[in-house]
Amino acid sequence: MSTNEKETSFTAHLINLTRKTSDSNPIHPFLHAAGKGLIPKRTLSRWLSQDRLYAQAYVRFIGLLLAKCHLPIHPTGDDCLQSRTVAILIDALVNIQRELRFFEEVAEEYGLDLTVVPTGEEAFGPNPITLAYMDLFMSAGSPGASLWEGLVVLWATEVSYLQAWEVVRRVMSEAGEMEEDWDGGALRNRFIPNWTSTEFREFVDEIAVVVDTMHSRMAKDGDEKVQLEGRCERWWRQVKGLEERFWPDVEER
């Protein structure tokens, strides 16, 4: 990090690392079509099937991060931060459990299939990008990665998801009402409001506060901090790269 970057939060630094590339890239066709109500049910089902598998891997990831925490008897100072971290991770588990139930509820309501076989495969399971996310979670939650690195990865995945769906919401607002949404209205009525809610943004912001607070309490100098920052920059780029490839191709109705 440069001298100027040290004056900003670490999460802001990470966003700035890829801002130029993100700003110059066009909106992914899937996200653009989602905002206009032009995603067929089969396409939405194919993506939701993978997102549900991602969510199940997320549960295991949070468990690995919780195992790195300790609950102090009398929390003060850094122990208060530990307690706050544990609370966030527990919230993450509660949220993802609610999300998995939400998937099933909306799928039943709109006739979506949550077990679509990936293109080129013979049986239902994770596609290569979902597998890569699973591997990322296992690596970031492994004994070789610090709790802070794991929290950076958690924040990176959540903020990337939030930003993507906020783009969809803007497209939807600009497009106005559709005569008929190709998915029957699942995205417009249920998924987009859920993934751009105030509650979700507050959750993402809370993770960022913990990540930045942990960073600010590290020793200001030293190779260990520099190495940790470098690893987290690589985690961030890895998440952004996977995010760009997680969205499926858009099919005609």
GIWO-V393372 format. One line per field, one symbol per residue. ss: DSSP state (h for helix, s for strand, l for the rest). phi: phi as a letter, one per 20 degrees, with the letter a starting at -180 (. if undefined). burial: + if it has 9 or more other ideal C-beta (glycine too) atoms within 8 Angstrom, else -. Layout:
# GIWO-V393372
ss->???
phi->???
burial->???
This chain:
# GIWO-V393372
ss->llhhhhlllhhhhhhhhhhhhhhhllllhhhhhhhlllllhhhhhhhhhhhhhhhhhhhhhhhhhhlllllllllllhhhhhhhhhhhhhhhhhhhhhhhhhhhhhhhhhlllllllllllllllllhhhhhhhhhhhhhllllllhhhhhhhhhhhhhhhhhhhhhhhhhhhhhllllllllllhhhhhhhhhhllhhhhhhhhhhhhhhhhhhhllllllhhhhhhhhhhhhhhhhhhhhhhhhlllllll
phi->.fgfffedffffgfffgdfffffefffggffffffemddfgfffffffgffffgfffggffffffffeecdffcfblfffffffffffffgfffffffffffgffffffdmddecffggnddbfrfegfffffgffffffefgfdfgffffffgfgfffffffffffgfffffffmfefbffenogffecffgfecfgffffffffffffgffgffefgfcpffffffffffffgfffffffgfdffffedff
burial->----+----++-++++++---------++++++++++-++++++++++++++++++++++++++++--+--+------++++++++-++++++-+++-++-+++-++--+-+-+-+-+--+----++-++++++-++++++---+-++++++++++++++++-+++++++++--+--+--+++-++++-+++-+++---++-++-+++-++++++---------+--++-+++-++++++-+++-++--+---
